[in-house]
Amino acid sequence: AQFLKWLEPCPPIKFAGDLKRDQSFLINQQSDEPKLLTVTVFNPNASKQNTSLKQMKEPNGRLENANLSYRKAGEVTWNVAKNTTGGDIDYSLDSVYEDNFGYSTLEWNPKGLMDGTYEILIETRCADVGGSDEFSFTRDEIITGVIDLSAPEQYGEVLPLRDDVIVGEEMVVVFTEPLDCTPPLSFDVQVTVNQLVLKKENLLVICEGRKIGIQLDLSAGIEPSQLVGEQFTVELGKIDAGSIKDIHGNPMSPLKSTIKFSRKFGDLDLSSSTTRLLINRALLDNTCDNFALEHLHLEAHITSELVSTIGLESEEAIVVRDLYCQNMNTVGATVDIKAKDDNGLETRRFLGNGSGDVTTFDVYKKLRDTLTGKISDANGRRLVSFNPKIVAHSVRIIPHERDMAKFETSAADRGKEDLMYHIASSSEGIVASDDDVLRKLEKYEAELENGFTNNLNKEKESYFFALEERLNKQRDMEIAVLKREHSLEFEALEKGLLEERRNIVVDLKEMFMLQGIAVLIGCSVATIGLYFLFTGRHAAIAAS
């Protein structure tokens, strides 16, 4: 009997389990060793046709494989994922167990892959029959996840790049990657000044992007005059418990889990400094919106309330600015308490106190104590009514212009500091540009290092040139001395030779004279002898 059978599409396959539910995955340091991703898939035909994936292969069907594939986000080419033995992940193999409901599980081993965002998909491929794509392969939806096996580390130096900081100034620690800043913060912070230990509750700690910012919270009862000129130490990370983590949950290395650095609160003239604070002011009769900010003259109303609360006689020393809506019923603002008003009159004059010891921070303390109902007379009776509409917080000291010059970063470090602040302010959305800045900063540091090396080499060259010149001069001097010594020795030798020569000539003259005398005497004797000889002969001849 013959029958007609329609050509069926390539059998489908679907993600299942955690991947199906979460539509994402994460492989980090907290993942079980080895760092694997468990991938469970579902075969819909198992329940419809009671057929497993392996039963759909030849000779029963056209299925060739059912692979898990991956690619890095932004790339085009897909790669077949590997299992724990290094083979391709294929759910249609005979060795893969598929239960009666069509579920099968394998583990992806991403060993060797760089940290980053990856996409995975599961697909089946069938023998080509020349039809449309659905007859050749089917794919489930792509799932995006992250592989991050790197621990966060401190990057560069603590900002600002100077030893002296202003009381209440933010100190920033920069990291190599965005951090987990989910409240409550997972790390500890501690500042120690002399015997005073300030915990996280007494500090302003800001965690965002790649940075952790730390400021003293002067609204917590800390007295600036006790801190000026004092050394202090900051500890950040794992002190009592917890640790700094990146956005993917990787903690800092146990060997580097605590960051510790020391600074000094710079010498500051508090009598000329401005005290800056933030306030929240409740709007009891109005809703905070753009109309209220622009047309209700809230700056003037808040200024008047603050002046009245403090007891000042003039509004010139209080500046309210940068209003914003914190919520529908609350407006936020920045308040500056200036040491002098616009006419140059000192704020303490408006307090009815001529003492030179009164500072703008003292004015703030009076405001704080009044707002919280702590002002009282000698009998403990509160003198000013408690005002619940205004809440002050985040207090800072702003030095006078003449003091600011002492807290400027050196010109050599200013470029590096600006780049570090740029990195510190970066967020997850601009990581790529951050990396460009990181490379730029590394290049900047390399240029500085090269410049230092070049200067060092130049100094070495100058040193060795001077040393060589000095040695040459010393050698020339020694040669000159030797020449003079040799010249003197030669002159002495020559003089000796001449003297000896003169002595030899005299000796020769004397010898020749003696020889002449001897010859003369000999000749005389010979003459006398001949004379006697001839005389005797003549006498004999005559006698005969």
Residue pairs with C-beta under 8 A, 6 or more apart in sequence:
7 129
7 131
7 135
9 134
9 135
9 138
10 62
10 63
10 124
10 125
10 126
10 134
10 135
10 136
10 137
10 138
11 43
11 44
11 45
11 53
11 56
11 61
11 63
11 124
11 126
11 138
12 44
12 45
12 124
12 138
12 140
13 41
13 42
13 43
13 44
13 53
13 66
13 91
13 122
13 123
13 124
13 138
13 140
14 20
14 41
14 42
14 44
14 122
14 140
15 39
15 40
15 41
15 42
15 122
15 140
15 141
15 143
16 40
16 41
16 42
16 103
17 38
17 40
17 103
17 105
18 25
18 38
18 40
19 25
19 39
19 40
19 143
20 42
23 143
23 144
24 143
24 144
24 145
24 146
25 37
25 120
25 143
25 145
25 146
26 145
26 146
26 148
26 248
26 249
27 35
27 36
27 37
27 110
27 145
27 146
27 147
27 148
27 149
28 146
28 147
28 148
28 149
28 248
28 249
28 250
29 149
29 151
29 249
29 250
29 251
30 249
30 250
34 84
34 109
34 111
35 109
35 110
35 111
35 149
36 84
36 107
36 108
36 109
36 110
37 107
37 108
37 110
37 145
38 105
38 106
38 107
38 108
39 68
39 81
39 89
39 105
39 106
39 107
39 108
39 120
39 122
40 103
40 104
40 105
41 66
41 68
41 91
41 103
41 104
41 105
41 122
42 101
42 102
42 103
43 52
43 53
43 91
43 98
43 102
43 103
43 104
44 102
45 51
45 56
45 102
46 52
46 98
46 100
46 101
46 102
47 101
47 102
51 60
52 98
52 102
53 63
53 66
53 91
53 92
53 96
53 98
53 104
53 124
54 92
54 93
54 94
54 96
54 98
55 61
56 62
56 63
56 92
57 63
57 64
57 92
58 127
61 126
62 126
62 127
62 129
63 92
63 124
63 125
63 126
64 92
64 125
64 126
64 127
65 88
65 90
65 92
65 124
65 125
66 90
66 91
66 92
66 122
66 123
66 124
66 125
67 80
67 81
67 88
67 89
67 90
67 91
67 122
67 123
67 125
68 80
68 81
68 89
68 91
68 106
68 108
68 120
68 121
68 122
69 78
69 79
69 80
69 81
69 120
69 121
69 122
69 123
70 78
70 79
70 81
70 108
70 110
70 118
70 119
70 120
71 77
71 78
71 79
71 118
71 119
72 113
72 114
72 116
72 117
72 118
72 119
73 116
73 117
73 118
73 119
73 144
78 121
80 88
80 89
81 88
81 89
81 108
81 110
81 120
82 88
82 89
82 108
82 109
82 111
83 89
83 106
83 107
83 108
83 109
84 107
84 109
86 109
89 106
89 108
90 96
91 98
91 104
91 106
91 122
92 124
96 104
96 106
97 104
98 104
108 120
110 118
110 147
113 147
114 147
115 147
115 148
115 149
115 150
116 146
116 147
116 148
117 144
117 145
117 146
118 144
118 145
118 146
118 147
119 142
119 143
119 144
119 145
120 142
120 143
120 145
121 139
121 140
121 141
121 142
121 143
122 139
122 140
123 137
123 138
123 139
123 140
124 137
124 138
125 136
125 137
126 135
126 136
126 137
128 136
129 135
129 136
146 248
148 246
148 248
148 250
149 250
150 176
150 177
150 246
150 250
151 246
151 250
151 251
151 252
151 253
152 175
152 176
152 177
152 179
152 244
152 245
152 246
152 250
152 252
153 175
153 176
153 252
153 253
153 256
154 173
154 174
154 175
154 176
154 256
154 259
155 174
155 175
155 176
155 210
155 423
155 438
156 174
156 416
156 420
156 423
156 441
157 420
158 171
158 172
158 173
158 234
158 261
158 263
159 171
159 172
159 173
159 174
159 417
159 420
159 421
159 424
160 169
160 171
160 172
160 409
160 417
161 409
161 410
161 413
161 416
161 417
161 420
162 407
162 409
162 410
162 413
163 263
163 264
164 263
164 264
164 265
164 266
164 267
164 406
164 407
165 171
165 263
165 264
165 265
165 266
165 407
166 265
166 266
166 268
166 397
166 398
166 399
166 407
167 216
167 218
167 224
167 227
167 228
167 265
167 268
167 397
168 215
168 216
168 218
168 224
168 395
168 396
168 397
169 215
169 396
169 407
170 204
170 206
170 213
170 214
170 215
171 213
171 214
171 215
171 234
171 263
172 211
172 212
172 213
172 214
172 420
172 421
172 424
173 211
173 212
173 214
173 236
173 259
174 210
174 211
174 420
174 423
174 424
175 210
175 211
175 212
175 244
175 246
176 210
177 210
177 246
177 247
177 431
178 209
178 210
178 246
178 247
178 426
178 427
178 428
178 431
179 207
179 209
179 210
179 211
179 212
179 244
179 245
179 246
179 247
180 186
180 245
180 246
180 247
180 248
180 249
181 207
181 208
185 200
185 205
185 207
185 242
186 242
186 243
186 244
186 245
187 212
187 236
187 237
187 238
187 242
187 243
187 244
187 245
188 199
188 200
188 235
188 236
188 237
188 238
188 239
188 240
188 241
188 242
189 199
189 200
189 203
189 205
189 212
189 214
189 234
189 235
189 236
189 239
190 197
190 198
190 199
190 200
190 234
190 235
190 236
190 239
191 197
191 198
191 203
191 214
191 216
191 232
191 233
191 234
191 235
192 198
192 232
192 233
192 235
193 227
193 230
193 231
193 232
193 265
194 230
196 226
198 216
198 222
201 220
202 216
202 217
202 220
202 222
203 214
203 215
203 216
203 217
204 213
204 214
204 215
204 216
204 217
204 394
205 212
205 213
205 214
205 215
206 212
206 213
206 214
206 215
207 213
208 427
209 424
209 425
209 426
209 427
209 428
210 423
210 424
210 426
210 434
211 424
211 425
212 236
212 244
213 424
214 234
214 236
215 396
216 222
216 227
217 393
217 394
217 395
218 224
218 361
218 395
218 396
218 397
219 277
219 368
219 392
219 393
219 394
219 395
224 268
224 270
224 361
224 397
225 270
225 359
225 361
227 265
228 265
228 266
228 267
228 268
228 270
229 264
229 265
229 266
229 267
230 264
230 265
231 262
231 263
231 264
232 262
232 263
232 264
232 265
233 260
233 261
233 262
234 260
234 261
234 262
234 263
235 258
235 259
235 260
236 244
236 258
236 259
236 260
237 243
237 244
237 252
237 257
237 258
237 259
238 244
238 252
238 257
238 258
239 258
243 251
243 252
243 257
244 251
244 252
244 257
244 259
245 251
245 252
247 428
251 257
266 406
266 407
267 406
268 397
268 399
268 403
269 399
269 400
269 403
270 359
270 360
270 361
270 397
271 339
271 356
271 357
271 358
271 359
272 339
272 340
272 399
272 400
272 402
272 403
273 339
273 359
273 360
273 361
273 397
273 398
273 399
273 400
273 403
274 336
274 337
274 338
274 339
274 360
274 397
274 398
274 400
275 336
275 337
275 359
275 360
275 361
275 363
275 364
275 395
275 396
275 397
275 398
276 334
276 335
276 336
276 337
276 395
276 396
276 397
276 398
277 334
277 335
277 337
277 364
277 392
277 393
277 394
277 395
277 396
278 332
278 333
278 334
278 335
278 392
278 393
278 394
279 302
279 332
279 333
279 335
279 390
279 391
279 392
279 393
280 326
280 330
280 331
280 332
280 390
280 391
280 393
281 298
281 302
281 305
281 330
281 331
281 332
281 333
281 389
281 390
281 391
282 329
282 330
282 388
282 389
282 390
283 292
283 329
283 330
283 331
284 329
284 389
286 292
286 296
287 328
287 329
288 325
288 326
288 327
288 328
288 329
288 330
288 331
289 325
289 328
292 298
292 325
292 331
293 323
293 324
293 325
293 331
298 323
298 331
298 333
299 320
299 321
299 323
299 333
302 320
302 331
302 333
302 335
302 390
303 315
303 318
303 319
303 320
304 315
305 387
305 389
305 390
306 318
306 320
306 335
306 367
306 390
307 314
307 315
307 318
309 367
309 370
309 371
309 384
309 387
309 390
310 318
310 351
310 363
310 366
310 367
310 370
311 351
311 352
311 366
312 318
312 347
312 350
312 351
312 363
313 350
313 352
314 341
314 345
314 350
316 341
316 342
316 343
316 345
317 337
317 338
317 339
317 340
317 341
317 347
317 350
317 363
318 335
318 336
318 337
318 338
319 335
319 336
319 338
320 333
320 334
320 335
321 333
321 334
321 336
322 333
322 334
323 331
323 332
323 333
324 331
324 332
324 333
325 331
325 332
326 332
335 392
336 398
337 347
337 360
337 363
337 364
337 367
338 347
338 360
339 346
339 347
339 359
339 360
339 400
340 346
340 347
341 347
347 358
347 360
347 363
348 354
348 355
348 356
348 358
351 358
351 363
351 366
361 395
361 397
364 392
364 395
366 375
367 392
368 374
368 392
369 375
370 384
370 387
371 386
371 387
371 390
371 391
371 392
372 386
373 382
373 384
373 385
373 386
375 382
375 383
375 384
376 382
376 383
377 383
399 406
399 407
409 417
415 444
416 441
416 444
416 445
416 448
419 437
419 440
419 441
419 444
420 441
422 437
423 434
423 437
423 438
423 441
426 433
426 434
426 437
